[in-house]
Amino acid sequence: MNRMKSFKRRFSLSVPRTETIEESLTEFTEQFNQLNNRRIDGTAQGHLHLNHLGRGYGAEPSMLSSSEGGSPTAVRYRNNSRRRFSMEDLSKRLSLPMDIRLPQEFLQKLQMESPELPKPLSRMSRRASLSDIGFGKLETYIKLDKLGEGTYATVFKGRSKLTENLVALKEIRLEHEEGAPCTAIREVSLLKNLKHANIVTLHDIIHTERSLTLVFEYLDSDLKQYLDNCGNLMSIHNMKIFMFQLLRGLAYCHRRKILHRDLKPQNLLINENGELKLADFGLARAKSVPTKTYSNEVVTLWYRPPDVLLGSTEYSTQIDMWGVGCILYEMATGRPMFPGSTVKEELHLIFRLLGAPTEETWCGITANEEFRGYHFPQYRAQPLINHAPRLDIEGLDLLTSLLLYEAKRRISAEAGLRHPYFKHLGERVHSLPDNTSVFSLKEVQLQKDPGYRSSIFHHTARGKNRRQSIF
């Protein structure tokens, strides 16, 4: 029990504080009143009257005379207003899912008919306000199918009773001796602050004595399954769109000094619209944490850069860029680039294709004791065009820029987005807001893959934007 209390304290301090519905609605009320006070001459400070939140949110501002029994400075909002405020407006302001259906009894509780605005609530009251809606409760979600099981967690396909949308429920078992795995705490604390169209959305957290359940948006497949479905023969056009989305989500993380540290096709989820999203931040790390060295036991072996394979613990965002290159190669060829079973075999495969590193290609490598201990042959670099003939000149240049031995010389995610390889996507993709999909542009559409069977995704679908969560 003491360990559970300790975990709750540590977890609550590791994530930002959440605004309560009432507190956010109060602030919304005050801002809305100030806006109307500026528009209406002679109108003093008024209050927002919401006439039953479950039915109408619009109202027309009008001055109330003393004969009507109200204050001459009060502002009341009636139907048929110049600007109607819908549940969608409130959902945006309250940072709730756009299609959430708030319980009727909760809407009645939040009616603001009193001129006295509620005082700020305590932290306990904040949590209670979201709990009243149904967040943080297992009964709000229905388990449908089991999607997979790992050492620490089991993932289920589920449905939210609040939105009727599909969700992914990642149920992490809590051991009484050890508590929650550090990977789960890290994943939650990072994802709560990452809001991007190409990063999976964390909708809710459910904490019980036996488990910690993370509620994510549901995505139909991952990049590995997509490749399998199209017979490992992906359209060159689609490959560019997926690679651009990967770099876009990664650039957003890197701007915030967050290293993913486990990029691979299985951790790149794809929905029915073709939107690719980074997932599984269990090994991610915020580089802003004051430390110079990190673990070298990160990144799945096939996508681990050679500097980390040789024991480097001093790395930055470039650790992710090597994996991006391996994924680009895998999309172009339909097979993993360096499928080693041990560290030595992995390095051997890398050096055999890209050539044994020298002081010219990797400054300081000859002084590395681990490297010298392996006694690798002096392989010469092979032309990448021979191994990835479907890549054009720009694609090969991007691949080469990603697979450089010296980490600091690898192209960044931000620079990668501007690489000529993506020029056919147009300029508008570079000015999209973070939470807007690239498929919001008419010129960006997936094509039918040339594999033995067509893609399972509906390429022309646009869908709703469901990125908002209670966080």
N, C-alpha and C positions, 0 to 999 in steps of 0.2 A: 504493500500500500504506500509506503514511504517512497519507493522507487517511482510509482505511478504519479505521486504528487510532484516529485522532482522533475519528471519528464514534462508534466503539464506546465510547470514554471519555466523550464528551459524552452519548451516549444512556444509558449506565449511570448517570450522575449525575443525569439528568433524571427518573428514575422511582424509586419507592420500592423498597427491597430486598425480595426475595421470600423467605419462609420456606421452608426445605427440608422435604421430606416427613419425613425422619428427625428434624429439629429440632422440627417441629410435633408429631409423634407422641410425642416425648420429653416435651414440655410437657403433652400430653394425658394421658400416663401418670402424670406426677407429680400433676396435679390430680385425676385419678380415684382415685389411691391416698389422697390427703389426704381426699377425700370419704368413702371407706370407712373410713379410720382414725377419723374422727369418729363414724361410725355404730356401729362395733364396739368395745365396751368392752374395754380391756386389750390392744388390738391396736396394736403399734408400727408404725414406718415399714416398709412392704412394697414389693414391686415387682409390676407388672402382667405376668402371663404370658399372652401371646397365642398360643393353640394353633392355629398355621397360619392366617394372616390370610385365606387364600383360602377357608376353609371355615367357621370359627366364631369369633365375637367375644364371645359371651356366656360367663359363668362364674360359678359360685357361690362367694363368699368362704368360706373355711374355714381354721381354724388347723391348721398342720402340727405334729405332735408330733415330738420328737427321734428317736423310734423309726422315723419314716418317712424318716430320713436328711436332713432339711432343717432349716433354722433355725426355732425355735419362734415367731419373730416374722414369718416370711415369709407372705405371702398369695398363694394360688394360686387362679385362676379356672377353674372347670369349667363343663360344659354345664348347661342348665336353671337359669340364674341368675335372681335376682329382677328384674334389669334386663339385657336383652340389648343389646349394642352391635353394630350392623350396619355394613356398609360405608357405608350412608348417614350414620351418625353420624360415621364417620371422614372421609367426604368433606366434611361440613360443617366439621369441625374443621380439615381441611387446606385448605379453600377450593378444592376441586376441583369440576368439574361433577358434579351429583347422580347422573347415570347413567353415569359413567365406569367402565370395566372395566380395572382395573389389571392389567398383565401378571403371570402367575403367577410368573415368575422374580423379578420385583421384590418381590412379596409375600413370597417366601421370604427374600429378602435382608433384609427389615425385621423378621423374627421377633425378638422380644425375650425370649429364654429366659435370657439372662445377667443376673445381678443388677446388673451394672455398666451404668449408663446411658451412652450414648455422649456424648462431649464435644462442645461446639459446633463446627460445621464451618466451614471457611473459605468465602469467597465463591465460590471456584471449585468447591468441593464442593457448595454450594447449587445452582448451575446444573447440575452433573452429575446431581444427584438427580432433577430434573425431566426432564432429557434422557434418563435411564434409562427413564422411563415412555414417552417419545415426544414430549413437548412441545418445540417449537422445531425440529422436523424436517419437511422437506417430504414425506418418505415417509409421514408419519402421516396425510396428507390426500390424497384422490383428487379430481382436477378432473373435473367433469361437463360443465357448459355455460358458455359465455362470456356474461356478463350485460351488460357494457358496457365501454367504453374511453374514457379521457380523455387529457389531455396528459401526465400523470405516471404514471397507474395504469390497470390493467386489472382488472376485477372478474369473478371466476368463481364459479359455484355449485359446491360441493364436498361431500364427505362425510368425516367423521372416522372413522378406523379404531378409535379408542379408545371412541367412544360410538355409532357408526353413525348419528349425527344429521347433518342437513344443515348446512352452514356456508357463509359467504360469504368468499371469499379475495380480498382486495384486494392485488394484486401491484404494488408501486411500483418502478419501474425506477431503479437507482442509476447516475448518471453519474460517471465517474471524476474529472472535473474539478470537479463541483459537489457530489457526495455525495448524501445523502438530502434531499429537499425539506423546508424548515422546517415546512410544513403537516403532513407526516407525523409529524415529531418532536413537534409540538404536539398532534396528535390522539392519539398514543399516551400522552403524559405526562398528558393530561387524562382520557382514558377509563379509565386504570388506577385512578383514584380515584373514578370515578362509578359507583355501584352503585344502580340504580333500575329499577323495573319499566317505566318509560317512557323509558328511555335504552338504546340498543343496547349489547349486551355484547361486550366485546373478550375473546376466549377465549385467544388465543395470538399470539406474535410469532415470525416465522422470518426470520433475517438471513443472507444469503449475500453473496458478493462482487458479484453482479449485481443483486440485488433485495432488497427488504424487504417481506415478506408479512404482512399483518395478518389474523388469523382472527376473524371476527365470527359471532355467531349469525345464522342465515339467516331472513329474513322474506320473505313471499311477494310483497309489492307495496309501493307507496308511495301516498300520498294522491292524487297526480295520477292514477295508474292506477286507483285506486278510483273516483274521480269519473268517469273515462272509461267504466269498466265499468258504472256505474249510469246512464249516459246524462246525466251532469251534473245529475241530480235525486236528491239524497241525502235520506233520511228526516230530518225535523227532529229526531227523537229521537236518531238516530245521530250527527247533527251535534253535539249537546250532549255526547255521550259522548266523541267524538273531541276536541272543544275542551277538555273537562275534562282529558283525558289529556295534551294538549299543555301546558296551563298547569301541570299537576302536575309533569311532567318539567322544565319551564322553571323553576318555583319552586325545585326541588331544586338546579338549577345556580346560580341567582341567590343562594340562601342561601350557597353556597360561592364567591360573587363570580366566577362564570364567565359570560362573555358568549358566546352562541352565534354571533351575527353573520352567520348565513346561513340564517335560517328561510325555508322555502318548501315547497310540497307535495311536491316531489321528495325533500326531505330528512327527511320524516316517513314512516317505514316502518311497515307494518301487517302483522301475521301472520294466520294462519288463524283465530285466536280473536278478532280485532278489536282486539288490543292495539296501540296507536300508540306508536312509540318515536322519540325524537330521534336523528338520525344525522348523519354528516359534520361532525366537529368540526375540520376543517382550518383554518377561519377563526376558530375560537373563541379566546378570550383570557381569562386569569385576571386579573381587575382588581386582585388583591392585589399584582401586580407593581408596584413603586414607580415609577409614571409617571403623569402627569396627562393626557397627550394620546395619542391612538391614530390609526391610519390611517383616512381617510374613504373609502378604496377597498375597502369591505367591503359585504356584503349584495347579493344579486342585485337589479338595478335596480328591478324591479317591486315589491319588498318593502322598499326602502330608505327610511327616514324623511326628511322634508324638511330637517331640520336637518343631516343628514349629506350630503344632496344639495347643500346650500349650503356645504359645506366644513367643517362642524364636526368637530373632532378631540377635543373634550371631551364625552364621553358616558359613560353608565353602563348599567345593565341595561335602561333604557327603550328602548335601541336595538332590542331584540328585540320589544318590545310593539307597535310599529307593524306589524311583520310579522305578528304574531298577528292583528291586526285585519284585515289584507288577506286572510289565510287564512280567517278567519271569513266574510268577505264572499264569498269564492270558493266556499266550501262551500254557502252559502245561495243563490247565484245560478248557480253552474256556470261562471262566467267570471272571469278575473282582474280586479282592481279598477282598477289603474293600469298598463296594458300599454304603457308608453312605450319608445321605441327609443333615446332620448338623454336626458341629464340634463334638458335644457330641456323636452323633451316630457313627461317624467315629472312635473316640477314643474307644467307647464301642466295636465295631467290632474288632478292633486291639487287645485290651486287652483280649477279649473273646477267640481269637484264639492263641495268643502268650503268654498269661498269664499276670496278673496284674504286673506292674513293681515294683521291690523292690530295695533297696540300692545295692544289689549284681548285679542286671542286669542294673541298671541305677543310678549311683551315684548322690545323691542330689535330687532325685525325691520326697522324702517324705517332703522336705522343700518347694516344689513348691505349691504356694497358689492356683493356678488354678486347679491343679491336686487334691488337698485335697478338693476343693470346689465341685467337681463332685461326690464324695463318691461312686466310682466304687466298685463293689464286688471284692473279692479276687479270681479272676479266676486263674485256673491252666493251664499252657501251654499244648496245644494239639499237638500230633505228626503230623508234616507236611505231612508225608507219607500217612496219612489217607485222606488228602484233595487234595494231588497232587500225586496220585499213579503212574503216568506215568514218573515222574522224577526218575532217578537212584540215587545211593548213592552220586556221585559227584554233581549231580544237586541239591539235597537236601542240601548238604553242602554249595554250592554257595548261594542258596536261604537264608539259615540261616545266612550266613555271611553278606548278604545285609540287612536283616530285623532285625538289632540289635537296641535296644532302644537308647543306648548311641552313638551319632553320630560319635565320634572320633574312635569308635571301628569297624565301618562298613568297609568292604573291599573297597579299592579304585578301580577305573576303570582300572588303569595300572596293579594292582595286579590281578584283575579279569581276564584279558586277559591271564594270565599265570596259571589260575586255571586248575586242572586236568580235569574239565568238558569239556574242549576244546582240549584235547590231540589228539583226532582222526583227527583233522584238520591238524596235522603235524606241523613241526617247521618253514616251509617257510612262513607261514602267519605272523610270528612275524618280519620278515625282509623286508616286502614290503614297498616301498616308500609311503608317506602319500597320494599322489594323485592316487595311483594304487588300483584297486578293488581286493578284495579277489578272485573274479571269474577269475582273470587272471591266477590263478593256476589250472591246470587240475584236481588236486585231490579235489578241492572244487566245488561241483555242487549240486544244489537243487534236491530233489526227489519229486515224485508225492505224494501229501498229501492224507491221507486215508479217508478224509471226503466224504460227499455224492456227491460232484462234484470235478473234478480236478481243479488244480490251473489255473488261467488265464495267468500265466506268462510262457514264453518260457525259460525253465530251461537251455538249452544248448547254448543260445544266448550269444555272447560276446559283440557285439556292439562297437561303437567308444567311445573314451575318449573325452567327451565334457565338462570337468571340467573347462577349461580355460575361463576367462572372461576378460573384459576390465580393471578390477581392479587388 
